Amino acid sequence: MNLKKPIDLLVAESAESGEGTLKRTLSSTSLVALGIGAIIGAGLFSLTGIAAAEHAGPAVTLSFILAAVGCAFAGLCYAEFASMIPVAGSAYTYSYATMGEFMAWVIGWDLVLEYALGAATVGVSWSGYFNKLLHEFGLELPTYLSKTFAEGDGGGINLPAVVIVSLLSLLLMRGTKESASLNNFLVVVKVAVVLLFIGLGWKFINPAYHHPYIPENTGLRGQFGISGIASGAALVFFAFIGFDAVSTAAQEAKNPQKGMPIGILGSLAVCTVLYILFAHVMTGLVPFQVFKGDASPAATAFKVTGYSFLQMGLIIAILAGYTSVILVMLMGQSRVFYTMSKDGLLPKFFGSIHAKYRTPWKTNLFFMVFVSLFAGFVPVTDLGHMVSIGTLLAFSLVCIGVMILRKTDPNRERPFRTPLVPLVPILGIIVCVYLMSSLPIEAWIRLALWMGLGIAVYFFYGKGNSVLGRKQKGE
């Protein structure tokens, strides 16, 4: 039996208030900032250079546009669902209402790849830049405290990654409003530095570095030319991951029907404009070939401006960017598991709300340990692919869900309507599947193993403890 959760029930749950519920403190502005906080990070500061050097050249700006268009299709579908069903569970909840409990479980389990492993991956990147900052001050952490044992060279634990994940988890336990305030500050810092990079760097652009704008294809698919722009888009797609995290804060939004679409689409639009301008300046400051193998291409490009005193500011901005990404990812993950627990698919532990702070503190505590273990002891260089494939799967299912609900419940009130249905959802699915197909086979194998484990947990625990299932049986 494919159990579906009635939308009326979901809407009623979202309207609950008082003890044992999440506190509504987020304005539309905070939701846009939340989205920007999740989006601007590793992708902008590191992947732009790789995509330019290996795939698209100066046309990496077109790669960003292509990736943004794909995200926009999914974003429009997210906005419709988030305004209709303002519940913390994001894609998990939408799937429960449209495709049934089993698919909802699959997507909820899949979101761990996006949020928890995404936070771990960015935590390791944060650690790398933190060590660079220490180096600027003439300080060095010993190798056994800055590298994992698996990386060799005398490594032991990536301590900075563990510390930042733990501190942000503790902040999330303290309260959403406090977390959002920190995120707003970090967003201001990193957007200011991105704007400084664009503004100060613009006059140093050498037009010769932008010719030809689309380098000739080498004869291999994905190495420049039109196919290079597409391959670049698949790579920089990671730079847009996070806008959907806004939907996990639906139950903490003051006016979710209005705020959710603004938060999702607003953050996506702001980041797309910043990305295109940033990439245009970056590839105009130095020849794109210089970025090959460079771990900090933004810093390399900025050196030619002569504003060396801002190098430190750039590192601090990157740290601020990574910090807000980790914060929003950890928040999104805890809200998904909180919702799954309320549905009985996970133990009650994950649905426990702190009496004073009204946050899912036990879930935050669990993921503080879980994410810290990955960030501190596992080299996560290839986990980026797992994050991407998990996210693309989630996006595809949300697009499918919008089409299903338009057929099964056409008269339902929709404060925000996805335009041109079914065209927009279908285009969203096509882009997501295309980008998934460009990922290495190892990512597919890991996805299959992770989903296999999740399906086993569902049949051994979730199915028998489902609140909806037990109601249907009259228990």
Stockholm file with secondary structure:
# STOCKHOLM 1.0

chainA/1-475         MNLKKPIDLLVAESAESGEGTLKRTLSSTSLVALGIGAIIGAGLFSLTGIAAAEHAGPAVTLSFILAAVGCAFAGLCYAEFASMIPVAGSAYTYSYATMGEFMAWVIGWDLVLEYALGAATVGVSWSGYFNKLLHEFGLELPTYLSKTFAEGDGGGINLPAVVIVSLLSLLLMRGTKESASLNNFLVVVKVAVVLLFIGLGWKFINPAYHHPYIPENTGLRGQFGISGIASGAALVFFAFIGFDAVSTAAQEAKNPQKGMPIGILGSLAVCTVLYILFAHVMTGLVPFQVFKGDASPAATAFKVTGYSFLQMGLIIAILAGYTSVILVMLMGQSRVFYTMSKDGLLPKFFGSIHAKYRTPWKTNLFFMVFVSLFAGFVPVTDLGHMVSIGTLLAFSLVCIGVMILRKTDPNRERPFRTPLVPLVPILGIIVCVYLMSSLPIEAWIRLALWMGLGIAVYFFYGKGNSVLGRKQKGE
#=GR chainA/1-475 SS CCCCCCHHHHHHHHTCCSTTSCCCCBCHHHHHHHHHHHHSSHIIIIIHHHHIIIIIGGGHHHHHHHHHHHHHHHHHHHHHHHHHSCCTTTHHHHHHHHTCHHHHHHHHHHHHHHHHHHHHHHHHHHHHHHHHHHHHTTCCCCHHHHSBGGGCTTCBCCHHHHHHHHHHHHHHHHCHHHHHHHHHHHHHHHHHHHHHHHHHHHTTCCGGGGSSSSCCCCSSTTSSHHHHHHHHHHHHGGGGTTGGGGGGGGGGBSSHHHHHHHHHHHHHHHHHHHHHHHHHHHHHHSCGGGGTTCSCHHHHHHGGGSCGGGHHHHHHHHHHHHHHHHHHHHHHHHHHHHHHHHTTSSCGGGGCCCTTTCSCHHHHHHHHHHHHHHHHHSCCTTHHHHHHHHHHHHHHHHHHHHHHHHHHCTTSCCSSCCSSTTHHHHHHHHHHHHHHHTSCHHHHHHHHHHHHHHHHHIIIIIHHHCHHHHHHTTC
#=GC SS_cons         CCCCCCHHHHHHHHTCCSTTSCCCCBCHHHHHHHHHHHHSSHIIIIIHHHHIIIIIGGGHHHHHHHHHHHHHHHHHHHHHHHHHSCCTTTHHHHHHHHTCHHHHHHHHHHHHHHHHHHHHHHHHHHHHHHHHHHHHTTCCCCHHHHSBGGGCTTCBCCHHHHHHHHHHHHHHHHCHHHHHHHHHHHHHHHHHHHHHHHHHHHTTCCGGGGSSSSCCCCSSTTSSHHHHHHHHHHHHGGGGTTGGGGGGGGGGBSSHHHHHHHHHHHHHHHHHHHHHHHHHHHHHHSCGGGGTTCSCHHHHHHGGGSCGGGHHHHHHHHHHHHHHHHHHHHHHHHHHHHHHHHTTSSCGGGGCCCTTTCSCHHHHHHHHHHHHHHHHHSCCTTHHHHHHHHHHHHHHHHHHHHHHHHHHCTTSCCSSCCSSTTHHHHHHHHHHHHHHHTSCHHHHHHHHHHHHHHHHHIIIIIHHHCHHHHHHTTC
//
